[in-house]
Amino acid sequence: MNLFSSAPSDKAPAPLAERLRPHRLDEMVGQQHLLGEEGILRRLIEQDKLTSALFWGPPGTGKTTLARVIAQTTRSHFVAFSAVLQGVKDIREVVAKAQQERSYYGRRTVLFIDEIHRFNKAQQDALLPSVENGDITLIGATTENPSFEVNSALLSRSRVFVLEPLAREDIQQLLNRALAAQEGLGSQQLKIEEKALEFIAEQAHGDARSALNTLEIAAATATNKTITLSDASAAMQKAPLLYDKGAEEHYNVISAFIKSMRGSDPDAAIYWLARMIEAGEDPLFIARRMVIFASEDVGNADPRALQMAIATQQAVHFIGMPEGRIPLAQAVTYLATAPKSNAAYVAVGEAQKEVRQSGALPVPHHLRNAPTGLMKDLGYGKDYQYAHNQTESVVTQTHLPEALDGTRFYRPKDSGYEKMICERLDWWAEQRKRREGDGD
């Protein structure tokens, strides 16, 4: 069974996304980390040295298209296989033919399995001997994490390539290509409003197939040979929100989002989060803003806030959208309701200002290392107090340059965990005074 065979001419034309599938590497859009001039996958394909591989990525990112490109460029016998429609019996037939190809023609077989995560353990085990002895070079495509969906023996014999959602600019390039190409919509001589183009690209969320399907529907309903924002919205069945990533409203919404968290208003914060999600904002942009907020506005009042924000960024990157909205919502409500302190943010700003004003002040001698005898003779490290050797780890020495002795940059607030930091700093100051008074 060949999944890539062309439809008979007496049937309806294939969908736009199918008609525009690239046949060469140079026609591919996106995935520059793999397919750029120095990309490892590009070099392996061009040199026909690709070993068993798993293409892992969300829908519409080019997994099947890459398999087609390999079919066009490799000198191997290429077989396409569906994990949904075929089973162990079909695998054995493929393996038998692969062995013949190798024995009689000295040619290996590349077996492409779409949705390999749907294979059960028995089906995957049936592939293992042929992959191991080289009769078959396996290429599997999956939207699921191979670590959980592919058995360890098969996984260890395969290289995993992670495909990322396409950038908005990549999808816009595909849409323009579709409008111009004769195999696409070129014969219709259509134009598209810039806002309509941006709307389709944003709402596709990195899925090229979804974008091209929307364009095809919008083209079928467009009047006056121009695809409008209204046409795109109707095709997407989603109303465009007033939120242009490159203009004022983008900055207005993100500003309202951050200020709502800063003002400890979880309801408003979750609303602005929803506005951004519905408008197609990059979820990793939202996560990055929350990582900054966790340090700038929560800080040491709740040190767990930064851990939460980083975990959210990783979770969103790992699971993608739309499920990524769930950890985003958890983090937003946590940050909005956390105690607030910008003391660390203010401290580093004041310290940088001081450095710019006073320059590179000399490091006090007692804080310098003394790895050589000359340095010791010059007083490096002299009278240094090793905190772990002091009573209750309290030292009376200064750690700032002499000209800045006594300067304070960090002023913790009486909020959350920073209240404890305040008490600790006050206690240390009291201990130092007492010991200095005692002549210690």
C-alpha positions as CSV (number, residue, x, y, z in Angstrom):
1,M,0.0,0.0,0.0
2,N,1.5,3.3,-1.0
3,L,0.2,6.3,0.9
4,F,1.9,8.7,-1.5
5,S,0.3,7.5,-4.8
6,S,-1.3,10.2,-6.9
7,A,-5.1,10.4,-7.1
8,P,-6.6,9.3,-10.4
9,S,-7.3,12.2,-12.8
10,D,-11.0,11.5,-13.0
11,K,-11.4,12.2,-9.3
12,A,-11.6,15.5,-7.4
13,P,-8.2,17.2,-7.0
14,A,-6.3,16.5,-3.9
15,P,-6.5,19.1,-1.1
16,L,-4.3,22.2,-1.4
17,A,-1.9,21.0,1.3
18,E,-1.3,17.7,-0.5
19,R,-0.8,19.4,-3.9
20,L,1.8,21.7,-2.4
21,R,3.9,19.1,-0.7
22,P,7.6,19.8,-1.4
23,H,9.7,17.2,-3.3
24,R,13.1,18.6,-2.6
25,L,14.9,19.9,0.4
26,D,15.2,23.3,-1.1
27,E,11.4,23.6,-1.2
28,M,11.1,22.9,2.5
29,V,10.0,25.7,4.8
30,G,11.0,25.9,8.5
31,Q,12.9,23.4,10.6
32,Q,16.2,25.3,10.0
33,H,17.8,23.6,13.0
34,L,17.5,20.3,11.0
35,L,17.3,21.4,7.4
36,G,19.4,24.5,7.2
37,E,22.7,24.5,5.3
38,E,24.5,23.0,8.3
39,G,21.6,21.0,9.6
40,I,22.4,17.4,10.5
41,L,19.3,16.0,8.9
42,R,19.9,17.8,5.7
43,R,23.5,16.4,5.5
44,L,22.3,12.9,6.2
45,I,19.6,13.0,3.5
46,E,21.8,14.6,0.9
47,Q,24.6,12.0,1.5
48,D,22.1,9.1,1.7
49,K,23.4,8.2,5.1
50,L,20.2,8.4,7.1
51,T,19.9,5.7,9.7
52,S,16.7,4.7,11.5
53,A,15.0,7.9,12.7
54,L,11.9,9.1,14.5
55,F,10.4,12.4,13.5
56,W,8.6,13.8,16.6
57,G,6.5,17.0,16.3
58,P,3.0,18.4,16.3
59,P,0.7,18.1,13.3
60,G,1.5,20.1,10.2
61,T,5.2,20.5,10.9
62,G,6.5,18.4,7.9
63,K,7.0,14.9,9.2
64,T,5.3,13.1,6.2
65,T,6.8,15.7,3.8
66,L,10.3,14.9,5.0
67,A,9.6,11.2,4.3
68,R,8.5,12.2,0.8
69,V,11.7,14.2,0.3
70,I,13.7,11.1,1.4
71,A,11.7,9.0,-1.0
72,Q,12.7,11.4,-3.8
73,T,16.4,11.7,-2.9
74,T,17.5,8.4,-1.4
75,R,18.8,5.5,-3.5
76,S,17.0,3.1,-1.3
77,H,13.8,1.2,-1.9
78,F,11.1,3.2,-0.2
79,V,7.9,1.8,1.4
80,A,5.2,3.8,3.1
81,F,3.2,2.1,5.9
82,S,0.3,3.2,8.0
83,A,0.2,2.2,11.7
84,V,-3.5,2.8,11.6
85,L,-4.3,0.5,8.7
86,Q,-1.7,-2.2,8.7
87,G,-0.4,-4.8,11.1
88,V,2.2,-7.5,11.9
89,K,1.3,-9.6,8.8
90,D,2.0,-6.6,6.6
91,I,5.3,-5.9,8.4
92,R,6.5,-9.5,7.7
93,E,5.7,-9.0,4.0
94,V,7.7,-5.8,3.9
95,V,10.6,-7.4,5.8
96,A,10.6,-10.4,3.3
97,K,10.7,-8.0,0.3
98,A,13.4,-5.9,2.1
99,Q,15.6,-9.0,2.5
100,Q,15.2,-9.7,-1.2
101,E,16.1,-6.2,-2.2
102,R,19.2,-6.4,0.0
103,S,20.3,-9.9,-1.2
104,Y,19.6,-9.5,-4.9
105,Y,20.1,-5.8,-5.6
106,G,22.3,-4.7,-2.7
107,R,19.7,-2.1,-2.0
108,R,18.4,-1.2,1.5
109,T,14.7,-0.5,2.2
110,V,13.5,2.6,3.9
111,L,10.3,1.9,5.7
112,F,8.2,5.0,6.6
113,I,5.6,4.4,9.3
114,D,3.1,7.2,9.9
115,E,1.7,7.5,13.4
116,I,4.2,5.0,14.8
117,H,2.9,5.7,18.3
118,R,-0.2,3.7,17.3
119,F,1.9,0.5,17.0
120,N,1.5,-1.8,19.9
121,K,4.5,-3.6,21.5
122,A,4.1,-6.8,19.3
123,Q,4.1,-4.7,16.1
124,Q,7.2,-2.8,17.3
125,D,8.9,-6.0,18.3
126,A,8.3,-7.4,14.8
127,L,10.3,-4.6,13.3
128,L,13.3,-4.8,15.7
129,P,15.3,-7.7,14.1
130,S,15.2,-6.2,10.6
131,V,16.1,-2.7,11.9
132,E,18.9,-4.3,14.0
133,N,20.5,-6.3,11.1
134,G,20.1,-3.5,8.6
135,D,17.5,-5.0,6.3
136,I,15.3,-2.0,7.0
137,T,16.0,1.7,7.8
138,L,13.0,2.8,9.8
139,I,11.6,6.3,9.7
140,G,8.7,6.8,12.1
141,A,6.5,9.9,12.4
142,T,4.8,10.6,15.7
143,T,3.0,13.5,17.5
144,E,3.6,11.7,20.8
145,N,6.8,11.6,22.9
146,P,8.8,8.6,21.6
147,S,10.2,8.0,25.1
148,F,6.7,6.9,26.2
149,E,5.3,5.5,22.9
150,V,8.2,3.6,21.3
151,N,9.7,0.6,23.1
152,S,13.2,1.1,24.4
153,A,14.9,-1.4,22.1
154,L,13.6,0.3,19.0
155,L,14.2,3.8,20.4
156,S,17.8,3.0,21.2
157,R,18.4,2.1,17.5
158,S,16.8,5.2,16.2
159,R,17.8,8.9,16.1
160,V,15.0,11.2,17.3
161,F,14.6,14.4,15.4
162,V,12.3,17.0,17.0
163,L,10.3,19.1,14.6
164,E,9.1,22.5,15.9
165,P,5.8,24.3,15.1
166,L,6.4,26.5,12.1
167,A,6.9,30.2,12.7
168,R,4.3,32.7,11.6
169,E,6.7,34.0,8.9
170,D,7.2,30.4,7.6
171,I,3.5,29.9,7.3
172,Q,3.0,33.3,5.6
173,Q,5.6,32.2,3.1
174,L,3.7,28.9,2.4
175,L,0.4,30.8,2.0
176,N,2.0,33.2,-0.6
177,R,3.5,30.3,-2.4
178,A,0.1,28.6,-2.5
179,L,-1.5,31.7,-4.0
180,A,1.2,31.9,-6.7
181,A,1.9,28.3,-7.6
182,Q,0.0,26.8,-10.5
183,E,-0.4,23.5,-8.7
184,G,-1.9,25.6,-5.9
185,L,-4.3,28.6,-6.4
186,G,-2.2,30.4,-9.0
187,S,-4.6,29.9,-11.8
188,Q,-7.3,31.8,-9.9
189,Q,-5.1,35.0,-9.7
190,L,-6.2,35.8,-6.2
191,K,-5.0,38.5,-3.9
192,I,-5.1,38.5,-0.1
193,E,-5.4,41.3,2.4
194,E,-2.3,41.6,4.7
195,K,-4.5,41.3,7.8
196,A,-6.1,38.2,6.4
197,L,-2.7,36.6,5.7
198,E,-1.5,37.4,9.2
199,F,-4.7,36.1,10.8
200,I,-4.5,32.7,9.1
201,A,-0.8,32.4,9.9
202,E,-1.3,33.3,13.6
203,Q,-4.4,31.1,14.1
204,A,-2.7,28.1,12.5
205,H,-0.4,27.8,15.6
206,G,2.5,26.5,13.6
207,D,0.4,23.9,11.6
208,A,1.0,24.3,7.9
209,R,-1.7,21.9,6.9
210,S,-4.3,23.9,9.0
211,A,-3.2,27.1,7.4
212,L,-3.4,25.8,3.8
213,N,-6.8,24.2,4.5
214,T,-8.1,27.5,5.8
215,L,-6.7,29.4,2.8
216,E,-8.4,26.9,0.4
217,I,-11.8,27.4,2.0
218,A,-11.3,31.2,2.1
219,A,-10.3,31.2,-1.6
220,A,-13.5,29.3,-2.5
221,T,-15.7,31.9,-0.8
222,A,-13.8,35.1,-1.7
223,T,-15.4,37.7,-3.9
224,N,-13.8,40.1,-6.3
225,K,-10.7,37.9,-6.4
226,T,-9.5,39.2,-3.0
227,I,-9.4,37.2,0.2
228,T,-10.4,39.5,3.0
229,L,-10.1,39.2,6.8
230,S,-13.8,38.4,6.9
231,D,-13.2,35.5,4.4
232,A,-10.4,34.2,6.5
233,S,-12.4,34.5,9.7
234,A,-15.3,32.6,8.2
235,A,-13.0,29.9,6.9
236,M,-11.3,29.5,10.3
237,Q,-14.7,29.8,12.0
238,K,-13.0,32.1,14.5
239,A,-13.4,35.8,14.9
240,P,-10.2,37.9,14.8
241,L,-9.5,39.7,18.0
242,L,-8.1,43.2,18.1
243,Y,-4.5,42.1,18.8
244,D,-1.8,42.8,16.3
245,K,1.5,41.2,17.4
246,G,3.5,44.0,15.8
247,A,1.4,47.0,16.8
248,E,0.1,48.9,19.8
249,E,-2.6,46.5,21.0
250,H,-0.1,43.7,21.5
251,Y,1.8,45.9,24.0
252,N,-1.4,47.1,25.6
253,V,-2.6,43.6,26.3
254,I,0.8,42.2,27.6
255,S,1.1,45.4,29.8
256,A,-2.4,44.8,31.2
257,F,-1.5,41.1,31.9
258,I,1.7,42.0,33.8
259,K,0.1,44.8,35.8
260,S,-2.8,42.6,36.8
261,M,-0.4,40.0,38.2
262,R,1.6,42.8,39.9
263,G,-1.6,44.1,41.4
264,S,-2.4,40.6,42.8
265,D,-5.6,40.4,40.7
266,P,-5.8,36.8,39.5
267,D,-9.2,37.3,37.7
268,A,-7.9,40.1,35.5
269,A,-4.6,38.3,34.9
270,I,-6.4,35.1,33.7
271,Y,-8.6,37.2,31.5
272,W,-5.7,38.9,29.7
273,L,-4.0,35.5,29.4
274,A,-7.2,34.2,27.7
275,R,-7.1,37.2,25.4
276,M,-3.6,36.4,24.3
277,I,-4.3,32.7,23.8
278,E,-7.4,33.3,21.8
279,A,-5.6,35.9,19.6
280,G,-2.9,33.3,18.8
281,E,0.0,34.7,20.8
282,D,3.1,32.5,21.0
283,P,2.6,30.7,24.4
284,L,6.4,30.7,24.9
285,F,6.4,34.5,24.7
286,I,3.8,34.5,27.5
287,A,5.9,32.0,29.6
288,R,9.0,34.1,29.1
289,R,7.2,37.2,30.5
290,M,6.1,35.2,33.5
291,V,9.7,34.0,34.2
292,I,10.8,37.7,34.2
293,F,7.8,38.6,36.4
294,A,8.7,35.9,38.9
295,S,12.0,37.5,39.6
296,E,11.2,41.1,39.0
297,D,7.9,41.4,40.9
298,V,7.8,38.4,43.3
299,G,11.4,37.8,43.9
300,N,12.5,36.5,47.3
301,A,9.1,37.1,48.8
302,D,8.3,33.7,47.3
303,P,11.4,32.0,45.8
304,R,9.2,29.2,44.5
305,A,7.7,31.6,42.0
306,L,10.7,31.4,39.7
307,Q,10.6,27.6,39.9
308,M,6.9,27.6,39.0
309,A,7.6,30.0,36.0
310,I,10.5,27.9,34.7
311,A,8.5,24.7,35.1
312,T,5.6,26.3,33.1
313,Q,7.9,27.3,30.3
314,Q,9.2,23.7,30.1
315,A,5.7,22.3,30.3
316,V,4.3,24.5,27.5
317,H,7.3,23.7,25.3
318,F,6.9,20.0,26.0
319,I,3.1,19.6,25.5
320,G,2.3,22.5,23.2
321,M,-1.1,24.0,22.6
322,P,-4.0,23.9,23.3
323,E,-3.2,21.9,26.5
324,G,-0.4,24.4,27.3
325,R,-3.0,26.8,28.4
326,I,-3.5,24.7,31.6
327,P,0.0,25.1,33.1
328,L,-0.1,28.8,31.9
329,A,-3.3,29.3,33.9
330,Q,-1.8,27.6,37.0
331,A,1.3,29.8,36.9
332,V,-0.6,33.0,36.3
333,T,-2.9,32.5,39.2
334,Y,0.1,31.5,41.4
335,L,2.1,34.5,40.5
336,A,-0.9,36.9,40.8
337,T,-1.6,35.6,44.4
338,A,2.1,35.4,45.5
339,P,3.5,37.9,47.9
340,K,5.4,40.6,46.0
341,S,8.8,42.2,46.2
342,N,10.9,43.9,43.6
343,A,13.9,44.3,46.0
344,A,16.2,42.1,44.0
345,Y,15.3,43.9,40.8
346,V,15.9,47.3,42.4
347,A,19.2,46.0,44.0
348,V,20.8,45.0,40.7
349,G,19.7,48.2,39.1
350,E,21.3,50.3,41.9
351,A,24.5,48.2,41.8
352,Q,24.9,48.6,38.1
353,K,24.4,52.3,38.4
354,E,27.1,52.4,41.1
355,V,29.5,50.4,38.9
356,R,29.0,52.8,36.0
357,Q,29.7,55.7,38.3
358,S,32.6,54.4,40.3
359,G,34.2,52.1,37.8
360,A,36.3,49.0,38.7
361,L,37.1,49.6,42.3
362,P,39.9,47.4,43.7
363,V,39.0,44.1,45.4
364,P,39.9,44.3,49.1
365,H,43.1,42.4,49.8
366,H,41.6,40.0,52.3
367,L,39.1,38.8,49.6
368,R,41.8,38.0,47.1
369,N,43.2,34.5,46.5
370,A,46.9,34.0,47.2
371,P,48.1,31.0,45.1
372,T,51.7,32.2,45.0
373,G,54.2,33.3,47.6
374,L,54.5,36.7,46.1
375,M,50.8,37.3,46.4
376,K,50.9,36.3,50.1
377,D,53.8,38.7,50.6
378,L,51.6,41.4,49.1
379,G,48.9,40.8,51.6
380,Y,46.5,38.8,49.4
381,G,44.1,36.9,51.6
382,K,45.5,38.3,54.9
383,D,43.0,38.4,57.8
384,Y,40.3,36.7,55.7
385,Q,37.6,35.3,57.9
386,Y,36.3,31.9,56.7
387,A,32.6,31.9,57.7
388,H,32.4,28.2,58.5
389,N,35.1,28.6,61.1
390,Q,33.3,31.5,62.9
391,T,30.7,31.2,65.7
392,E,27.3,30.8,64.0
393,S,29.0,31.6,60.7
394,V,29.0,35.3,61.5
395,V,32.0,37.4,60.1
396,T,32.8,41.0,60.8
397,Q,34.9,41.7,57.7
398,T,33.6,43.8,54.9
399,H,33.1,42.4,51.4
400,L,32.6,45.6,49.3
401,P,35.4,47.8,48.0
402,E,36.7,50.1,50.7
403,A,35.1,53.2,49.0
404,L,31.6,51.5,49.2
405,D,31.9,50.2,52.7
406,G,28.4,50.3,54.3
407,T,26.5,50.7,51.1
408,R,23.2,48.8,50.8
409,F,21.7,47.8,47.5
410,Y,19.4,45.0,48.6
411,R,16.6,46.1,50.9
412,P,14.2,43.2,51.4
413,K,10.6,44.0,52.1
414,D,8.4,42.9,55.0
415,S,6.5,40.5,52.7
416,G,6.4,36.7,52.5
417,Y,9.7,34.9,52.7
418,E,11.6,38.2,52.5
419,K,10.3,39.0,56.0
420,M,12.5,36.1,57.2
421,I,15.4,37.5,55.2
422,C,14.9,40.8,56.9
423,E,15.0,39.2,60.3
424,R,18.1,37.2,59.4
425,L,20.0,40.3,58.1
426,D,19.0,42.3,61.2
427,W,20.3,39.5,63.4
428,W,23.6,39.3,61.6
429,A,24.0,43.1,61.8
430,E,23.4,42.9,65.5
431,Q,25.9,40.1,66.0
432,R,28.6,41.9,64.0
433,K,28.1,45.1,66.2
434,R,28.4,43.0,69.4
435,R,31.5,41.3,68.2
436,E,33.1,44.5,67.0
437,G,32.3,46.0,70.4
438,D,33.9,43.0,72.1
439,G,37.0,43.4,70.0
440,D,36.5,40.1,68.2
